[in-house]
């Protein structure tokens, strides 16, 4: 060990991340102490990693963090995640940022300060590539001064910011590729009715718990769009057709528009969503490169709407993973399995129910007939705690029918996932 270069020891300590572990390991010998001071580039103060943080007073925490940071030189990644801390004083936080700003490339910070510290102002015009803020306020963004020339990833969770400042912040990040907005408090002016965000560099966005009447996102190069737990009357994506992945999870939206250029879509994952299938299908029907299609727990706006096999096989010839779960009715069974076209490339099939009935086993059999190269079948189901004799009999009949059915498809791996 004594032959290890001090720079290598610094890398080893950086892999530990947790400040407590780094301090303990650096006590090994003088050389390791030197490495922790001169060559440590990653440091994390996370209350989830060491419960003792919860027992310390705020002032004691500030002292520990300050002492540890000031003994380093050249930190590139700093995490300060304190779950139960009410508020830090502004002075030590500013000291931490000013001491590390020249070398810092990644900052993860989620503690409130009194008074509020404008972290955007302290970190602007530096080498920062990743910035994740939570439980903070951002005010008075000035793009001409607070530029982030190297920032590629920005995550704002439970952050208070005005719509104007959010738009200006994106303008100040010319290389931004990933944006996450999680339950933000976005203030709109009296004259504003629409949230408009624009970026020419964005490739990946994640929006969670966002509530707006109208939201327009202009991102020419966007490849991944993920909406979760959002309430939006009108969501519109303006792009140049680079979108590869679309995920919608528990979203309420009256109007959803991802544009006409969907030729590059490879993944469509929709769950817990009321869907107008003809309109939604029209949006994705040109996606001949689609490899994964998941419609899970969807509710069709029209009771007679159905996702039929013929449509899927013709429009999505490269499909390898197919996942479907919605309430089965006679019309679904008969219309959904119409036609004789096979899904030649599907190797993984996931089928599920919310309320099981006798149609489900027929539905499974129909899909197996049309997926000649299937390798894996996963069946998902919901089993309630209170079951009548009829419920038990239905589940028993389904189990027996699946056992008989799978004797014909011995080469297919079968898994059951019940909740």
Secondary structure as UniProt FT lines:
FT   TURN            2..3
FT   HELIX           6..16
FT   HELIX           19..26
FT   HELIX           30..38
FT   STRAND          42..46
FT   TURN            47..49
FT   HELIX           51..55
FT   HELIX           58..70
FT   STRAND          77..81
FT   STRAND          88..89
FT   HELIX           90..100
FT   TURN            101..103
FT   STRAND          106..109
FT   STRAND          113..114
FT   HELIX           119..123
FT   TURN            124..125
FT   STRAND          130..134
FT   STRAND          137..138
FT   TURN            143..145
FT   TURN            149..150
FT   STRAND          153..157
FT   STRAND          160..162
FT   HELIX           163..171
FT   TURN            174..175
FT   STRAND          178..182
FT   STRAND          185..187
FT   TURN            190..191
FT   STRAND          194..199
FT   STRAND          204..208
FT   STRAND          211..219
FT   TURN            220..221
FT   STRAND          224..228
FT   STRAND          231..238
FT   STRAND          245..249
FT   STRAND          252..257
FT   TURN            263..264
FT   STRAND          267..271
FT   STRAND          274..275
FT   HELIX           277..284
FT   TURN            285..286
FT   TURN            288..289
FT   STRAND          292..296
FT   STRAND          299..300
FT   TURN            303..304
FT   HELIX           309..315
FT   TURN            317..318
FT   STRAND          321..325
FT   HELIX           330..336
FT   TURN            344..345
FT   STRAND          348..352
FT   HELIX           359..369
FT   TURN            372..373
FT   STRAND          376..381
FT   HELIX           389..406
FT   TURN            407..408
FT   TURN            410..411
FT   STRAND          413..418
//
